[in-house]
Amino acid sequence: APTRSTDSRSKWIPIEKTLVLKPAANTVIGELNAAGFSAYLVGGAVRDFLLGRPMKDYDVATDASPDEVSEIFPDAIE
C-alpha cells in the first residue's frame, strides 16, 4: 500500500474531482481487470485532467505482458 513520503515535495494531495473516461478507455481497463491484471491511466490524460484540460488520448499501464495484452485484444495493432 502506498505510504506518505517524509519528503515534502512528494506528499499525497487529495483530489476532489471525478474522472469520466471515454467508453473505449473504460473497455480497455475493464477487460484487463476482468482478465486479472492491474490497469492504470497514466500520461497526458492524467495531466490534462488535473489541469482541467480536455483529455485527447488515454495511455494505460498494466502488469500484463505484451503477449497477454495481445490475447485479450486480438484485433489490436502492435
N, C-alpha and C positions, 0 to 999 in steps of 0.2 A: 504494500500500500504506500502511496506517496506520503512523504513527510515534509513538513516545513523546513526550509533551509535556515541556518543561522546567518547566512549571508543576506543582508538587507536588500540586495539587488535582485534576488530571485525568490521572494516570498510569494505565496499563492495570493491571487487577487480574486475575490468573488465577483462573478459576472452575473448580472441580473437581466439577461436578455434571453429570448427564445430563438433558437436557430431552426429555421424552416428550410429543409433541403428540397431540391427538385426530386420528383419521383425516381428518376434514374439513379441518383446518388443513394436514395433510400433503398432501392432494389439491390445495388451492389453491396452495401453494408449489410443489409438483411440476409442476402444469400451467403455471404462469408460467415456471418454469425450462425446461421442455420446449419452450416457445414462444420461448426465447432471452432471457428477461427475468430480471433480478435480483428476488429477493423476500426480504424480511427481516421477522422477527417483531419487533414494536415495541409500545410502550404498556404497558398494565396487566398483560398476561400476563407480560412480561419482569420487571416489578417484582415481581409475585406470586411468580414462580419464584425470584427472588433472595432473597425474604424467606421462602421455604418455605411460602407460602400456596397453596391450590388455585387454579388458573387458571380463570376463568369464561368469558372470551371471548378471541378472538385477533384482533389487528389486524396487517395485513400491509402494508408499504410496498413499492412496486415502481417500476421505471422505465418500466413500460408506461403508455401514455396511457389515459384513461378509455375511449376508443373501442376500443383494443386489448384492454383488460380485457373489454369487452362482447363482443368477438369470441371470446375464449377461453371466456367464461362466458355464453353467450347467454340462459340462463334466469335469470340473476341480476336482482334488482330494484335499479334505480338509486336 
